[in-house]
Amino acid sequence: MEIFVVSKEEANNRIDSYLTKKKEGLSRVAVQRLMEEEKILVNGKKMKPSYKIHKSDEITVEEEKPKEIELKAQDIPIEIIYEDKDIIVVNKPKGMVVHPANGNPDGTLVNAIMAICKESLSGIGGEIRPGIVHRIDKDTSGILIVAKNDKAHINLSEQIKNHEVQKTYIAMVRGMVKENEATINMPIGRSTKDRKKMAVTKNGKEAITHFKVIERFSKHNCTLLEVRIETGRTHQIRVHLSQIGYPILGDMVYSNGKNEWGIRGTVFAC
């Protein structure tokens, strides 16, 4: 259970708005449901989501227990780029989730890898993420390295942490990018308008993205970019490129899904 005490500066806000800002990943809809179920109380009493908080109000939030997910091997075709006794390198297709979670209990890359590697996967990633050292978004296709033992997992994690691994992406964006190459250095955090989205925010974490133009397509008003990231914030490339006015074609979240030419796999990690 989490307890929040309202300060003088925070008073007079709606409780649902207050809690979505205080607790990352909690949406207004979730707050309203939890309040109805009396899992969110104000000074020990049930209130409505429209309740305006007062100074010194004590708000308790009962944590929801995550649903248990049964992890199982599944015979899902996946392209193997390289494999040895320590690692396996695979090409994750667009539309595939990396590891199981609520809403995606199976059909993930982990389920496919388990069928290929059997018992040979690092356990450091936890029960749901065995061998997973790094991830890419569901709608991003590209190369992922999976650790087959703990030694390889630790070694790869250290290399990524020390920026010894270079992450390069190819993205097709809307608009004619003027610069041949540039760097975007804007902090990224949870959006205050939509808790399911990320955004450039003053109090976000440092996020650095480098890009250079591969080719411009003036007839279709779009540009093919090579993108490198120094940091690994959630949705970093999508947020940064949308912020400077060049959203990724077909991105349903940060570019309204506009994609007149039906281009598929508009982001590729390599």
Backbone as CSV, one residue per row, in Angstrom:
resi,resn,N_x,N_y,N_z,CA_x,CA_y,CA_z,C_x,C_y,C_z
1,MET,0.843,-1.200,0.000,0.000,0.000,0.000,0.879,1.251,0.000
2,GLU,0.504,2.236,-0.816,1.225,3.503,-0.855,0.382,4.590,-0.210
3,ILE,1.051,5.517,0.477,0.353,6.610,1.153,0.888,7.950,0.640
4,PHE,-0.013,8.834,0.250,0.353,10.172,-0.216,-0.309,11.202,0.686
5,VAL,0.472,12.184,1.124,-0.061,13.269,1.943,-0.015,14.551,1.122
6,VAL,-1.152,15.189,0.966,-1.278,16.366,0.097,-0.619,17.588,0.734
7,SER,0.218,18.259,-0.045,0.864,19.482,0.435,-0.028,20.687,0.139
8,LYS,0.342,21.817,0.677,-0.418,23.046,0.460,-0.472,23.399,-1.017
9,GLU,0.677,23.199,-1.720,0.764,23.555,-3.134,-0.078,22.618,-4.010
10,GLU,-0.310,21.394,-3.537,-1.040,20.413,-4.340,-2.549,20.451,-4.122
11,ALA,-2.986,21.184,-3.113,-4.416,21.229,-2.768,-5.257,21.823,-3.900
12,ASN,-6.550,21.466,-3.895,-7.558,21.957,-4.839,-7.521,21.285,-6.204
13,ASN,-6.656,20.283,-6.378,-6.664,19.496,-7.617,-7.631,18.328,-7.472
14,ARG,-8.180,17.852,-8.595,-8.990,16.636,-8.563,-8.099,15.467,-8.169
15,ILE,-8.629,14.543,-7.403,-7.824,13.429,-6.915,-7.319,12.542,-8.044
16,ASP,-8.132,12.340,-9.102,-7.676,11.482,-10.200,-6.515,12.123,-10.952
17,SER,-6.581,13.448,-11.109,-5.487,14.164,-11.770,-4.226,14.134,-10.906
18,TYR,-4.405,14.319,-9.611,-3.287,14.324,-8.652,-2.549,12.987,-8.668
19,LEU,-3.305,11.887,-8.618,-2.680,10.571,-8.520,-1.983,10.145,-9.806
20,THR,-2.496,10.547,-10.969,-1.826,10.177,-12.215,-0.468,10.866,-12.345
21,LYS,-0.322,11.995,-11.673,0.964,12.694,-11.684,1.919,12.136,-10.629
22,LYS,1.355,11.647,-9.535,2.175,11.147,-8.430,2.642,9.708,-8.665
23,LYS,1.827,8.940,-9.369,2.122,7.513,-9.518,2.260,7.159,-10.992
24,GLU,3.486,6.877,-11.433,3.760,6.577,-12.839,3.017,5.326,-13.294
25,GLY,2.437,5.414,-14.486,1.746,4.268,-15.062,0.302,4.132,-14.644
26,LEU,-0.171,5.047,-13.790,-1.560,4.989,-13.334,-2.400,5.980,-14.135
27,SER,-3.410,5.482,-14.846,-4.262,6.338,-15.671,-5.462,6.821,-14.876
28,ARG,-6.153,7.835,-15.403,-7.359,8.335,-14.740,-8.431,7.262,-14.675
29,VAL,-8.524,6.474,-15.740,-9.518,5.402,-15.770,-9.234,4.394,-14.654
30,ALA,-7.941,4.079,-14.476,-7.565,3.131,-13.424,-7.875,3.708,-12.044
31,VAL,-7.615,5.014,-11.862,-7.915,5.664,-10.583,-9.407,5.576,-10.288
32,GLN,-10.214,5.872,-11.281,-11.665,5.838,-11.095,-12.148,4.439,-10.730
33,ARG,-11.568,3.429,-11.372,-11.967,2.052,-11.076,-11.544,1.655,-9.664
34,LEU,-10.315,2.015,-9.286,-9.810,1.674,-7.954,-10.587,2.392,-6.857
35,MET,-11.035,3.614,-7.143,-11.827,4.351,-6.157,-13.199,3.702,-5.984
36,GLU,-13.765,3.231,-7.087,-15.060,2.554,-7.024,-14.946,1.257,-6.222
37,GLU,-13.782,0.589,-6.344,-13.548,-0.670,-5.631,-13.045,-0.429,-4.208
38,GLU,-12.968,0.870,-3.805,-12.509,1.272,-2.471,-11.068,0.839,-2.206
39,LYS,-10.263,0.806,-3.279,-8.845,0.521,-3.124,-8.034,1.810,-3.051
40,ILE,-8.731,2.933,-3.268,-8.156,4.261,-3.041,-9.074,4.976,-2.063
41,LEU,-8.523,5.372,-0.924,-9.311,6.027,0.121,-8.677,7.355,0.504
42,VAL,-9.518,8.295,0.918,-9.042,9.591,1.398,-9.386,9.684,2.880
43,ASN,-8.354,9.770,3.690,-8.538,9.778,5.150,-9.396,8.601,5.605
44,GLY,-9.178,7.451,4.927,-9.886,6.232,5.296,-11.284,6.122,4.750
45,LYS,-11.722,7.070,3.916,-13.094,7.068,3.413,-13.115,7.005,1.891
46,LYS,-14.189,6.431,1.345,-14.389,6.374,-0.097,-14.822,7.745,-0.613
47,MET,-14.211,8.172,-1.724,-14.556,9.458,-2.339,-14.815,9.267,-3.823
48,LYS,-15.358,10.288,-4.464,-15.577,10.258,-5.898,-14.315,10.739,-6.616
49,PRO,-14.106,10.322,-7.878,-12.937,10.759,-8.646,-12.880,12.274,-8.831
50,SER,-14.018,12.939,-8.709,-14.066,14.393,-8.881,-13.702,15.139,-7.593
51,TYR,-13.456,14.376,-6.527,-13.141,15.000,-5.232,-11.900,15.882,-5.362
52,LYS,-11.988,17.112,-4.824,-10.847,18.030,-4.833,-10.107,17.906,-3.506
53,ILE,-8.839,17.556,-3.634,-8.041,17.258,-2.445,-7.748,18.511,-1.620
54,HIS,-7.545,18.300,-0.308,-7.243,19.376,0.627,-5.862,19.156,1.246
55,LYS,-5.285,20.220,1.732,-3.989,20.142,2.405,-4.070,19.130,3.558
56,SER,-3.074,18.274,3.654,-2.932,17.243,4.692,-3.838,16.038,4.507
57,ASP,-4.613,15.991,3.403,-5.374,14.772,3.110,-4.402,13.602,2.996
58,GLU,-4.778,12.468,3.581,-3.963,11.257,3.480,-4.653,10.298,2.517
59,ILE,-3.989,10.042,1.389,-4.570,9.194,0.352,-3.834,7.861,0.336
60,THR,-4.580,6.775,0.482,-3.973,5.446,0.448,-4.351,4.753,-0.852
61,VAL,-3.366,4.129,-1.474,-3.576,3.411,-2.735,-3.146,1.964,-2.533
62,GLU,-4.098,1.061,-2.648,-3.808,-0.364,-2.494,-3.265,-0.907,-3.802
63,GLU,-2.068,-1.475,-3.742,-1.421,-1.986,-4.947,-2.199,-3.162,-5.519
64,GLU,-2.358,-3.149,-6.851,-2.980,-4.283,-7.525,-1.923,-5.343,-7.786
65,LYS,-2.222,-6.569,-7.444,-1.282,-7.647,-7.700,-1.309,-7.999,-9.188
66,PRO,-0.128,-8.030,-9.820,-0.108,-8.370,-11.245,-0.604,-9.793,-11.469
67,LYS,-1.300,-9.975,-12.575,-1.799,-11.309,-12.890,-0.632,-12.239,-13.213
68,GLU,-0.701,-13.451,-12.711,0.349,-14.425,-12.970,0.306,-14.849,-14.434
69,ILE,1.471,-14.934,-15.016,1.565,-15.318,-16.418,2.358,-16.623,-16.516
70,GLU,1.767,-17.597,-17.145,2.455,-18.879,-17.316,3.359,-18.794,-18.535
71,LEU,4.658,-18.938,-18.294,5.622,-18.833,-19.383,5.818,-20.201,-20.019
72,LYS,5.617,-20.277,-21.314,5.747,-21.559,-22.001,6.426,-21.381,-23.352
73,ALA,7.120,-22.439,-23.769,7.771,-22.428,-25.080,6.718,-22.579,-26.170
74,GLN,6.878,-21.809,-27.253,5.946,-21.902,-28.367,6.723,-21.961,-29.677
75,ASP,6.282,-22.829,-30.553,6.962,-23.011,-31.838,6.543,-21.886,-32.788
76,ILE,7.202,-20.744,-32.646,6.907,-19.569,-33.469,8.103,-19.318,-34.387
77,PRO,7.909,-19.278,-35.689,9.032,-19.048,-36.615,9.727,-17.715,-36.311
78,ILE,11.036,-17.754,-36.182,11.808,-16.542,-35.921,13.151,-16.661,-36.657
79,GLU,13.578,-15.602,-37.304,14.838,-15.632,-38.056,16.026,-15.524,-37.109
80,ILE,16.921,-16.517,-37.181,18.138,-16.514,-36.361,19.290,-15.976,-37.212
81,ILE,19.909,-14.896,-36.730,21.024,-14.273,-37.453,22.350,-14.927,-37.083
82,TYR,22.483,-15.272,-35.785,23.741,-15.854,-35.288,23.452,-16.590,-33.987
83,GLU,24.196,-17.655,-33.728,24.035,-18.378,-32.468,25.327,-19.102,-32.105
84,ASP,25.702,-19.028,-30.821,26.792,-19.845,-30.304,26.402,-20.302,-28.898
85,LYS,27.343,-20.770,-28.097,27.014,-21.309,-26.778,26.625,-20.226,-25.771
86,ASP,26.918,-18.951,-26.090,26.667,-17.860,-25.144,25.496,-16.954,-25.520
87,ILE,25.303,-16.731,-26.802,24.257,-15.793,-27.231,23.508,-16.317,-28.442
88,ILE,22.346,-15.751,-28.659,21.603,-15.988,-29.892,21.114,-14.630,-30.378
89,VAL,21.330,-14.329,-31.655,20.943,-13.049,-32.251,19.785,-13.312,-33.205
90,VAL,18.675,-12.628,-32.982,17.470,-12.878,-33.783,16.929,-11.590,-34.383
91,ASN,16.117,-11.745,-35.418,15.460,-10.614,-36.075,14.005,-10.579,-35.612
92,LYS,13.681,-9.678,-34.690,12.313,-9.580,-34.183,11.425,-8.909,-35.220
93,PRO,10.332,-9.551,-35.600,9.440,-8.932,-36.593,8.565,-7.834,-35.995
94,LYS,8.121,-6.936,-36.829,7.179,-5.888,-36.429,5.907,-6.539,-35.904
95,GLY,5.378,-6.022,-34.807,4.128,-6.536,-34.255,4.315,-7.561,-33.150
96,MET,5.548,-8.019,-32.931,5.810,-9.011,-31.881,6.311,-8.330,-30.613
97,VAL,5.720,-8.689,-29.475,6.160,-8.175,-28.182,7.381,-8.978,-27.733
98,VAL,8.326,-8.331,-27.043,9.562,-9.013,-26.652,9.326,-10.055,-25.565
99,HIS,8.608,-9.690,-24.514,8.378,-10.653,-23.425,6.943,-10.565,-22.915
100,PRO,6.427,-11.625,-22.294,5.041,-11.640,-21.810,4.769,-10.553,-20.779
101,ALA,3.546,-10.045,-20.789,3.082,-9.068,-19.809,1.561,-9.108,-19.843
102,ASN,0.932,-8.424,-18.906,-0.520,-8.369,-18.919,-1.001,-7.816,-20.257
103,GLY,-1.885,-8.525,-20.902,-2.362,-8.118,-22.227,-1.652,-8.861,-23.343
104,ASN,-0.451,-9.368,-23.064,0.315,-10.155,-24.035,0.921,-11.356,-23.310
105,PRO,0.097,-12.329,-22.916,0.579,-13.454,-22.119,1.439,-14.455,-22.876
106,ASP,1.307,-14.497,-24.203,2.108,-15.430,-24.989,2.286,-14.891,-26.405
107,GLY,2.877,-15.709,-27.262,3.129,-15.266,-28.635,4.248,-14.250,-28.732
108,THR,5.096,-14.183,-27.698,6.168,-13.179,-27.658,7.493,-13.770,-28.149
109,LEU,8.488,-12.898,-28.252,9.819,-13.342,-28.653,10.375,-14.344,-27.643
110,VAL,10.140,-14.099,-26.351,10.630,-15.014,-25.315,10.033,-16.411,-25.495
111,ASN,8.734,-16.480,-25.784,8.101,-17.782,-26.013,8.771,-18.520,-27.170
112,ALA,9.102,-17.780,-28.229,9.759,-18.375,-29.396,11.183,-18.821,-29.062
113,ILE,11.920,-17.967,-28.346,13.311,-18.272,-27.971,13.373,-19.506,-27.076
114,MET,12.400,-19.642,-26.171,12.392,-20.791,-25.264,12.282,-22.108,-26.030
115,ALA,11.518,-22.090,-27.106,11.366,-23.299,-27.917,12.666,-23.640,-28.645
116,ILE,13.443,-22.611,-28.980,14.697,-22.817,-29.704,15.827,-23.227,-28.762
117,CYS,15.930,-22.527,-27.620,17.056,-22.725,-26.707,16.794,-23.730,-25.591
118,LYS,15.543,-24.163,-25.452,15.170,-25.110,-24.401,15.512,-24.519,-23.029
119,GLU,16.378,-25.202,-22.285,16.728,-24.742,-20.929,17.903,-23.769,-20.923
120,SER,18.506,-23.535,-22.072,19.716,-22.711,-22.137,19.390,-21.237,-22.338
121,LEU,19.017,-20.553,-21.243,18.773,-19.117,-21.267,19.186,-18.526,-19.919
122,SER,19.728,-17.317,-19.939,20.104,-16.655,-18.696,18.880,-16.416,-17.827
123,GLY,19.041,-16.615,-16.515,17.926,-16.391,-15.596,17.924,-15.017,-14.976
124,ILE,18.917,-14.190,-15.325,19.042,-12.866,-14.716,17.859,-11.969,-15.053
125,GLY,17.290,-12.137,-16.234,16.163,-11.291,-16.632,14.887,-11.569,-15.860
126,GLY,14.900,-12.610,-15.002,13.701,-12.943,-14.243,12.883,-14.008,-14.946
127,GLU,11.855,-14.480,-14.266,11.051,-15.585,-14.781,10.375,-15.259,-16.108
128,ILE,9.940,-13.992,-16.261,9.211,-13.612,-17.468,10.141,-13.148,-18.584
129,ARG,11.374,-12.748,-18.236,12.289,-12.210,-19.259,13.622,-12.950,-19.301
130,PRO,13.624,-14.258,-19.357,14.902,-14.987,-19.384,15.730,-14.631,-20.605
131,GLY,16.986,-14.273,-20.360,17.913,-13.976,-21.446,17.786,-12.608,-22.074
132,ILE,16.750,-11.856,-21.715,16.521,-10.562,-22.357,17.443,-9.490,-21.783
133,VAL,18.330,-8.983,-22.624,19.309,-7.971,-22.220,18.839,-6.571,-22.613
134,HIS,18.193,-6.457,-23.750,17.668,-5.165,-24.219,16.393,-5.430,-24.994
135,ARG,15.594,-4.383,-25.202,14.295,-4.552,-25.867,14.095,-3.505,-26.959
136,ILE,13.157,-3.782,-27.856,12.696,-2.780,-28.812,11.167,-2.831,-28.820
137,ASP,10.554,-1.745,-29.247,9.096,-1.640,-29.222,8.420,-2.727,-30.060
138,LYS,7.186,-3.002,-29.732,6.381,-3.989,-30.449,6.351,-3.707,-31.949
139,ASP,6.165,-2.435,-32.329,6.028,-2.091,-33.746,7.354,-1.791,-34.437
140,THR,8.459,-2.077,-33.739,9.789,-1.921,-34.335,10.335,-3.299,-34.668
141,SER,10.812,-3.454,-35.884,11.460,-4.712,-36.261,12.962,-4.524,-36.129
142,GLY,13.704,-5.629,-35.948,15.152,-5.472,-35.896,15.869,-6.515,-35.058
143,ILE,17.154,-6.288,-34.887,18.061,-7.261,-34.289,18.089,-7.164,-32.762
144,LEU,17.953,-8.311,-32.102,18.060,-8.393,-30.648,19.063,-9.480,-30.261
145,ILE,19.875,-9.188,-29.239,20.817,-10.175,-28.714,20.227,-10.760,-27.436
146,VAL,20.158,-12.078,-27.353,19.618,-12.760,-26.176,20.731,-13.587,-25.537
147,ALA,20.869,-13.479,-24.203,21.926,-14.190,-23.477,21.484,-15.607,-23.131
148,LYS,22.368,-16.573,-23.397,22.038,-17.975,-23.114,22.574,-18.438,-21.764
149,ASN,23.352,-17.576,-21.086,23.822,-17.905,-19.737,24.067,-16.619,-18.972
150,ASP,24.206,-16.717,-17.658,24.336,-15.528,-16.806,25.613,-14.742,-17.083
151,LYS,26.702,-15.426,-17.385,27.964,-14.739,-17.664,27.823,-13.832,-18.882
152,ALA,27.207,-14.347,-19.932,26.995,-13.552,-21.144,26.052,-12.391,-20.862
153,HIS,25.028,-12.641,-20.040,24.056,-11.595,-19.711,24.733,-10.425,-18.996
154,ILE,25.553,-10.747,-17.994,26.258,-9.710,-17.234,27.206,-8.937,-18.136
155,ASN,27.938,-9.662,-18.984,28.907,-9.029,-19.885,28.219,-8.074,-20.857
156,LEU,27.114,-8.529,-21.459,26.385,-7.692,-22.412,25.768,-6.473,-21.725
157,SER,25.212,-6.671,-20.535,24.597,-5.567,-19.791,25.623,-4.489,-19.464
158,GLU,26.826,-4.906,-19.100,27.895,-3.953,-18.795,28.309,-3.177,-20.037
159,GLN,28.391,-3.852,-21.165,28.756,-3.186,-22.416,27.715,-2.134,-22.803
160,ILE,26.437,-2.483,-22.633,25.368,-1.535,-22.951,25.405,-0.356,-21.989
161,LYS,25.596,-0.630,-20.708,25.657,0.414,-19.684,26.800,1.383,-19.945
162,ASN,27.928,0.855,-20.416,29.123,1.683,-20.663,29.163,2.249,-22.082
163,HIS,28.060,2.134,-22.807,27.938,2.660,-24.178,28.966,2.053,-25.120
164,GLU,29.317,0.795,-24.880,30.242,0.091,-25.761,29.492,-0.621,-26.891
165,VAL,28.175,-0.648,-26.767,27.328,-1.230,-27.815,26.618,-0.093,-28.538
166,GLN,26.753,-0.036,-29.837,26.122,1.034,-30.614,24.784,0.555,-31.166
167,LYS,23.723,1.263,-30.818,22.384,0.921,-31.299,22.035,1.827,-32.477
168,THR,21.809,1.232,-33.629,21.507,1.988,-34.838,20.137,1.583,-35.367
169,TYR,19.354,2.577,-35.765,18.006,2.329,-36.271,17.838,3.004,-37.625
170,ILE,16.958,2.446,-38.445,16.588,3.045,-39.723,15.116,3.422,-39.618
171,ALA,14.778,4.667,-39.923,13.395,5.130,-39.783,12.970,5.982,-40.974
172,MET,11.744,5.774,-41.423,11.155,6.604,-42.473,10.239,7.620,-41.806
173,VAL,10.515,8.902,-42.012,9.739,9.934,-41.327,8.988,10.822,-42.316
174,ARG,7.934,11.440,-41.828,7.145,12.373,-42.639,7.868,13.721,-42.709
175,GLY,7.961,14.279,-43.896,8.565,15.593,-44.064,9.969,15.527,-44.642
176,MET,10.419,16.653,-45.170,11.754,16.753,-45.748,12.707,17.307,-44.696
177,VAL,13.513,16.450,-44.110,14.456,16.873,-43.069,15.529,17.755,-43.699
178,LYS,15.679,18.964,-43.193,16.609,19.934,-43.789,18.061,19.610,-43.466
179,GLU,18.337,19.282,-42.203,19.719,19.012,-41.794,20.200,17.677,-42.360
180,ASN,21.459,17.615,-42.744,22.020,16.340,-43.192,22.263,15.422,-42.002
181,GLU,22.598,16.030,-40.875,22.726,15.277,-39.632,22.575,16.234,-38.455
182,ALA,22.120,15.705,-37.327,21.880,16.557,-36.158,21.731,15.688,-34.910
183,THR,21.732,16.362,-33.754,21.554,15.685,-32.473,20.370,16.297,-31.739
184,ILE,19.508,15.453,-31.199,18.376,15.903,-30.393,18.688,15.579,-28.942
185,ASN,18.726,16.590,-28.103,18.999,16.400,-26.672,17.838,17.015,-25.898
186,MET,16.808,16.223,-25.649,15.608,16.680,-24.955,15.186,15.630,-23.928
187,PRO,14.920,16.017,-22.686,14.526,15.051,-21.652,13.160,14.430,-21.946
188,ILE,13.039,13.155,-21.642,11.790,12.426,-21.890,11.238,11.850,-20.588
189,GLY,9.922,12.012,-20.410,9.253,11.469,-19.236,7.826,11.094,-19.589
190,ARG,7.089,10.643,-18.602,5.685,10.280,-18.818,4.877,11.526,-19.152
191,SER,4.023,11.445,-20.165,3.182,12.576,-20.556,2.186,12.906,-19.447
192,THR,2.024,14.188,-19.164,1.056,14.610,-18.145,-0.364,14.643,-18.706
193,LYS,-0.485,14.593,-20.037,-1.796,14.625,-20.680,-2.342,13.215,-20.929
194,ASP,-1.444,12.282,-21.177,-1.846,10.904,-21.443,-0.801,9.989,-20.828
195,ARG,-1.138,9.314,-19.720,-0.166,8.516,-18.977,0.334,7.294,-19.747
196,LYS,-0.324,6.967,-20.858,0.123,5.836,-21.655,1.209,6.248,-22.644
197,LYS,1.441,7.549,-22.760,2.412,8.058,-23.721,3.610,8.690,-23.014
198,MET,4.715,8.787,-23.737,5.890,9.508,-23.270,5.920,10.862,-23.984
199,ALA,6.693,11.796,-23.442,6.757,13.132,-24.039,8.036,13.828,-23.607
200,VAL,8.388,14.874,-24.345,9.494,15.736,-23.923,8.984,16.585,-22.772
201,THR,9.565,16.413,-21.599,9.109,17.115,-20.405,10.291,17.716,-19.660
202,LYS,10.030,18.815,-18.981,11.072,19.532,-18.251,11.728,18.661,-17.197
203,ASN,10.929,17.831,-16.541,11.446,16.998,-15.452,11.747,15.561,-15.883
204,GLY,11.838,15.341,-17.194,12.113,13.998,-17.695,13.581,13.616,-17.546
205,LYS,13.897,12.399,-17.958,15.282,11.916,-17.902,16.020,12.292,-19.189
206,GLU,17.322,12.476,-19.063,18.131,12.859,-20.220,17.955,11.851,-21.355
207,ALA,17.780,12.366,-22.560,17.616,11.519,-23.737,18.350,12.166,-24.913
208,ILE,19.254,11.413,-25.527,20.069,11.945,-26.625,19.940,11.052,-27.850
209,THR,19.542,11.655,-28.962,19.351,10.938,-30.227,20.131,11.627,-31.336
210,HIS,20.913,10.858,-32.085,21.648,11.395,-33.239,21.012,10.842,-34.514
211,PHE,20.925,11.663,-35.553,20.409,11.146,-36.823,21.146,11.769,-38.000
212,LYS,21.126,11.045,-39.111,21.641,11.603,-40.369,20.771,11.101,-41.505
213,VAL,20.661,11.914,-42.533,19.795,11.601,-43.665,20.454,10.559,-44.565
214,ILE,19.685,9.528,-44.904,20.135,8.534,-45.870,19.651,8.929,-47.263
215,GLU,18.355,9.290,-47.344,17.788,9.702,-48.634,16.508,10.505,-48.405
216,ARG,16.297,11.502,-49.245,15.064,12.305,-49.200,14.187,11.927,-50.396
217,PHE,12.887,11.824,-50.137,11.940,11.469,-51.188,10.958,12.627,-51.340
218,SER,11.336,13.614,-52.141,10.543,14.835,-52.274,9.156,14.574,-52.856
219,LYS,9.056,13.595,-53.755,7.764,13.285,-54.372,6.733,12.868,-53.325
220,HIS,7.193,12.173,-52.290,6.282,11.663,-51.260,6.416,12.431,-49.941
221,ASN,7.257,13.477,-49.918,7.441,14.300,-48.720,7.831,13.457,-47.499
222,CYS,8.858,12.635,-47.665,9.352,11.853,-46.535,10.858,11.659,-46.654
223,THR,11.477,11.292,-45.541,12.935,11.181,-45.466,13.319,9.894,-44.753
224,LEU,14.323,9.200,-45.288,14.847,7.994,-44.661,16.050,8.386,-43.808
225,LEU,16.015,8.023,-42.527,17.061,8.414,-41.582,17.787,7.218,-40.985
226,GLU,19.055,7.432,-40.676,19.800,6.515,-39.822,19.850,7.175,-38.452
227,VAL,19.449,6.454,-37.423,19.332,7.029,-36.083,20.161,6.237,-35.084
228,ARG,20.910,6.934,-34.245,21.655,6.310,-33.151,21.215,6.933,-31.832
229,ILE,21.140,6.134,-30.789,20.738,6.671,-29.490,21.836,6.428,-28.450
230,GLU,22.068,7.443,-27.618,23.023,7.308,-26.512,22.318,6.808,-25.263
231,THR,21.030,7.100,-25.164,20.233,6.685,-24.011,19.102,5.790,-24.498
232,GLY,18.488,5.067,-23.591,17.446,4.133,-23.996,16.119,4.395,-23.332
233,ARG,15.603,5.592,-23.490,14.316,5.932,-22.880,13.164,5.274,-23.669
234,THR,12.078,5.010,-22.977,10.905,4.421,-23.608,10.411,5.302,-24.753
235,HIS,10.255,4.711,-25.946,9.748,5.401,-27.147,10.635,6.586,-27.552
236,GLN,11.906,6.561,-27.176,12.782,7.719,-27.377,12.803,8.247,-28.809
237,ILE,13.080,7.378,-29.777,13.194,7.833,-31.168,11.869,8.391,-31.665
238,ARG,10.792,7.705,-31.354,9.470,8.131,-31.814,9.091,9.489,-31.235
239,VAL,9.377,9.670,-29.952,9.049,10.934,-29.276,9.912,12.070,-29.805
240,HIS,11.226,11.844,-29.907,12.135,12.894,-30.359,11.831,13.350,-31.779
241,LEU,11.645,12.407,-32.688,11.404,12.787,-34.081,10.055,13.483,-34.242
242,SER,9.059,13.043,-33.490,7.758,13.713,-33.538,7.858,15.123,-32.974
243,GLN,8.664,15.287,-31.918,8.813,16.583,-31.263,9.414,17.635,-32.196
244,ILE,10.343,17.227,-33.066,10.975,18.203,-33.971,10.232,18.308,-35.306
245,GLY,9.076,17.655,-35.396,8.232,17.834,-36.578,8.383,16.805,-37.671
246,TYR,9.072,15.687,-37.370,9.253,14.637,-38.370,8.829,13.281,-37.784
247,PRO,7.520,13.085,-37.587,7.046,11.825,-36.987,7.284,10.636,-37.901
248,ILE,7.440,9.468,-37.310,7.676,8.246,-38.070,6.391,7.815,-38.777
249,LEU,6.506,7.509,-40.045,5.349,7.093,-40.834,4.713,5.841,-40.244
250,GLY,3.405,5.886,-40.086,2.680,4.718,-39.604,2.664,4.546,-38.102
251,ASP,3.349,5.420,-37.360,3.338,5.331,-35.894,1.943,5.715,-35.407
252,MET,1.231,4.757,-34.822,-0.150,4.984,-34.406,-0.263,5.893,-33.185
253,VAL,0.820,6.030,-32.427,0.771,6.790,-31.172,1.243,8.228,-31.330
254,TYR,2.358,8.430,-32.027,2.968,9.761,-32.076,2.848,10.464,-33.431
255,SER,2.162,9.858,-34.396,1.978,10.549,-35.676,0.580,10.320,-36.234
256,ASN,-0.354,9.947,-35.351,-1.755,9.715,-35.743,-1.909,8.617,-36.791
257,GLY,-0.880,7.803,-36.927,-0.963,6.659,-37.832,-0.979,7.013,-39.304
258,LYS,-0.696,8.273,-39.644,-0.749,8.682,-41.052,0.332,7.966,-41.872
259,ASN,-0.091,7.314,-42.941,0.827,6.528,-43.758,0.152,6.230,-45.091
260,GLU,0.087,7.249,-45.943,-0.661,7.138,-47.204,-0.179,6.012,-48.115
261,TRP,1.088,5.639,-48.013,1.636,4.667,-48.954,1.714,3.261,-48.366
262,GLY,1.176,3.095,-47.179,1.125,1.762,-46.581,2.490,1.162,-46.317
263,ILE,3.463,2.017,-46.001,4.817,1.532,-45.718,4.792,0.712,-44.436
264,ARG,5.403,-0.470,-44.452,5.414,-1.330,-43.281,6.816,-1.399,-42.685
265,GLY,6.881,-1.574,-41.353,8.186,-1.693,-40.711,8.982,-0.419,-40.859
266,THR,8.420,0.724,-40.466,9.068,2.002,-40.707,10.205,2.289,-39.728
267,VAL,10.415,1.405,-38.736,11.586,1.515,-37.873,12.257,0.163,-37.835
268,PHE,13.578,0.144,-38.052,14.320,-1.114,-38.044,15.551,-0.936,-37.183
269,ALA,15.725,-1.815,-36.229,16.879,-1.749,-35.328,17.967,-2.686,-35.802
270,CYS,19.202,-2.189,-35.786,20.299,-3.053,-36.217,21.558,-2.735,-35.424
